[in-house]
Amino acid sequence: RDGAEPAAAEDGRAAARVRAAGVALHVLDVSPSIREPRTTLALTRTLRRLRPHILHASAGEGMFHGALAGNLAAVPRIILEEVGMPGRGRAGRLTFAALYRTVDAVVSVSGAVQDLLLRTEWLPPDRARMIHNCAQPMFFAPVRRTWSVEGRPFRFFTAGRLVPQKNLAFLLNVFAELVTKEGVDAELIIAGDGPLAAELGEKVRSLGLDQRVHFLGFRSDIPALLDEHDAFVFPAGYGEGCSNALVEAMARATPLISSSSPGNPEVAGELGDEWVLSHTDGPAWTRAMARLATMDPVARQAHGIAGRAI
């Protein structure tokens, strides 16, 4: 994936990096939609030609087509990976329950995801595996952060796809309360791209935050961006399984506030309930962001280092 579109649809930003690493990459010119049978057929033909020993398919569309095509092509081992909290209807749950019985393992990225699959999609326990996401080694390099914010606005940062699940419209409302009613001198910087870019930009203008909210677009220098900003905010909604963005921010010792959406407490819960909040509780988020922005630098540094230790 390139952060927005499944790789089955078209070359993405990740494609060049994969090829530069000397890895053969086959991009199928098909829609990833579950309702598109031609995708399963195209993948089956590709697998029969390549004859892989192991097929690994991730996320709903990939899992669906991967399980069907892998079985049709007689791939010896098929591993599925659910990266979020699926919200499939009964027909979808029954479909995936049947697919799970045709594969060797189904990996969940958090206990919350695995529990949901076991309870609502009837995942056979003997096929269930759980592996949390982890940050790449570069995120664990020595931290060179400036903890003092004297003489400038406090800089909040967030990163991710600009999609409804990330709950950024909520964050903009909270940030507006923070700077207009609480009087906190702060900026909000958002890295990422996606279908809500224009809508979120218009919301910033309607809230009068043009000088305080900045969109960076797609960025690949996230470790450096985390070091440049004072805090990370992650208000994502229910669908989060185990957020890479959250794990990476903690690895960089970035002080943070996270939503309590299902997988997030498994990552950040040890920081305490005052930093892991409901993704719908605006006043709580406003208070927490104001507290972080006005906190003594030594206490804020301790908060960040605690996340890195976790």
N, C-alpha and C positions, 0 to 999 in steps of 0.2 A: 504493500500500500504506500501511497505518497502522502498520507495524512488526510485525504479527502475522498479519493475514488479507489475502489477495489482494483487490484492490478489486472484482473481479467478484462477490464474494460479498455484500457489504453496504457501506453507507457506513462509512467509517473516520475516524480523526482527521484524515487528510490532506484529506478531502473538503471540510470547511469552509474550509480554507486555500486550496484550489484555487478554490472558488466566490468567496471573498473577493477573490481576485486578478482576478475578472472573466472567468474561463475557464469555458466550458460543460463540465459534467461529466455523463456518462451512466453510471449504475451499473446493471449488469445483475443482475437477481434470479435468478442461477443459480449452481450450484456450479462452482468452478474446476477440479475434478478432470478429469484427462486422460480418464478413463473415462466422462465424461458428454457424449454427443453433442449433447444439447440446448444445451450451452454454445456449441459451434461454430455451431449453427443460429441461436441468438439473436444471436451476434456478427455472423454473416453478414447477418442482416436489418438490424441496426443500421448496418453499414458500407454496405450498399446504400442506406439512407436518407440517411446523412450524406455519402457519396461523398468520403471524404478523399483527398488526394493521396499521403499517406505514412502507413503503419502501422508503429508501433514497438512490438514486443512483448518483454517482459522476463521472464526466469526460465522454468523448464520448462513449467509449465501455460500461461502466457501465450504462449510461443513455439509450443507445439503448436496451441492454438486459433487464435492469431493467423495462423500460416502457412496453415492450412486455410481459415479464414474470409476472410483477405485475398485468397487466390486465387479462392475461390468468388465473392467480391464484386468481383473484377477491380480491386483497388486497384493503382494504377500502380507504387508502390514499396513494398516490404516489407522492413523491417529487424528482425532478431532480435537479442536481447542476452542472453548467458549470463553471469550474475553470480556463479556458484559453480562448484565442481568437481563435475559431475554423476556420479552413481553408477548410471547406468542399466544394466539387463541387456542381453543381446544383442538381444532383440526391440526394446527401446527404442532402442538405438543404431542399429539398422537403420531404424527409423521416422524418427528424427531425421535420419539420413543422407539419406533420401529427401526430407524436408521442406527441408533445406538447399539442395537443387538447384532448389527452386521460388521462392526468395527472392533479393533483390538483394545482401544483405550479412548477415553474422553477426558481431556485435561481441563480443569477449571483453574482460573487465575486467582481465586480466593475461596475461602471456606463458604462465604455467602453465596457465590455462584454455584459451587458444588451442591450445597444444601438445596438450592432452588431446583437444580436439575434432578436431584434425587426425589424431591417431594412432588414436583409438578410435571416433570417430563419423564418420570419413571426410568431414570438412568439406572441400569443394573449396577449394584455396588461393586461387583468384581471388575467392572470396566472403569470405575471412577478413579481419577488421579487429581491431585491438587498441587500446583506449582505457582507460588507467588511470582509476580513480575519483579525484576531487579534492575537497577540502573547500570549502565555500561561503566567500565572501569574509569573512564575519563571524568565521571562525575565525582569520583572519590579522590581526585587529586587534591593537594593541599589547598585550603581555603584562604583566599586573599580578599577578604571583604572589609569595607570601611563601615564600622558599626555606628559611628557618630553621624547625625543628620543635621548638625548645627548649621544654620545659615541657608538652608534650602528646603524645598518641599520633601515630605516623606514619599518615597517611591514604591507603590504597590505594583506587583507584576503578576501576570497570569499567562499561561500558554495552552493552546489546544485548538482543535477544530472549531470553527464558528458555526456550531449546530445547536439546536434546542437543548440537547442533553447537557451541554456545558453550562447552561443557566446564566449566560452573561447579561441578559436583559435585567435579571434580578440583581446582579452585581452592580450594574450601572445605577439602578435605583438606590441601592445601599450607599454607593459612593457619593451620589448626589446629596443624600442626607448627611453624610459625613462632612462634606466640605461646605454645604450651604447652611445647615442647621447646627451642626456641632462645631463648625468653624475650624476644622482641622486643615492645615496647609499640606495638601497631598496631591499626588499625581497617580494616575492609573495607566499602566502600559500593558497592551495586549498583543501577544505574538500568536499568529495563526491566520489561517484563511478558511473560507468555507461559504456556504450558501447564504448565511445571514450577514455577510459583511456589510452590504448596503443598508440593510434594516438597522443594524446596530449603529452604523455611522449616523443615520438619521436620528436615532434615539439620543445619541450624544449631543447632537445639535439642538434637539428639542429640550433637553435638560440644561442647556447653556454650559456644557462642559467642554467646549471645543479646545480651550487652552489647558485643560487638565487631563484629558483622556487621549491617548495616542495609540494608533494601530500600526504595528510594525509589519504586518503581512507574514507570509511564511518565512521562518528563520531556521537555520540549521546550527546556529551558535548558541544554543540554549544554556550550556554551562557558563559561558561568559555573561550572558544576560542575567542569569540568576545571581552572579557575583556583583553585578552592577546595581542591582535593586535591593531595597531594604527588607521587603517581605513578599511572600508568595500567597496569593489568595485563590482558592479552588472551590467554587460553590456548586460543582456539578450535581445534577439530579440523580434520580433513582437508578439509571442504567449503568452506573460505574461499577465495574467488576474489581479491578485493581489498577488504579491509575498510574501509568508510567510517569506522567508529569508530576504527580504528587511524590512518588518515590524519588525522582530525580531532584526535586527541590529539597527534600530532606537530606539527600546525599551531599548536597552542596551547603548544608548547614544554614539554609535560608529559613528565617523565622516565618511561620505560616499559620493560616487559618484554613480549615478544610470543612467541607460538608460532611455530614454523617451518613451519606448515601452508602448502601450496603457494604461495599468492599473497603471503603475508606477507613473505618475504624480499625480494621485489621492492620493498616499501615501506620496511621497516625494516632490511634486511640490512646496510646500510652502518654501522649502529651497532655491529656486531660480534657475533660468535657468543655472547659472554657474556650478551647481552640478547635473543637470538632463539633460543629453546629448543624442544626437542621437547615436544609437548603431552601426552606420557605420562611425562616424566622428572620425577617429583615432587621428588627430592632436589636436582636442578639448579635447579628453581624456588624451592625453599626457600632455597638459598644465594643466588640472585640477589635475591630479595626482602629477605633479611637484609642483603645488601650495600647495596642501594638505601636501606634505612631507616636505616642507620648511616653512610652516606657523608657526607663533608664537604659542606656546602651549596654551596660554590663548585664542586666537582666534579659534584654533582647538577645544578646549573644549567647547566654546560657540556654535560652529557648531554642535557638537555632542549632546549637551543638547537641542538645538532647535529641533533636530529630535525626541528626547525622548518626548518632550512636545507635538509635533504633534501626 
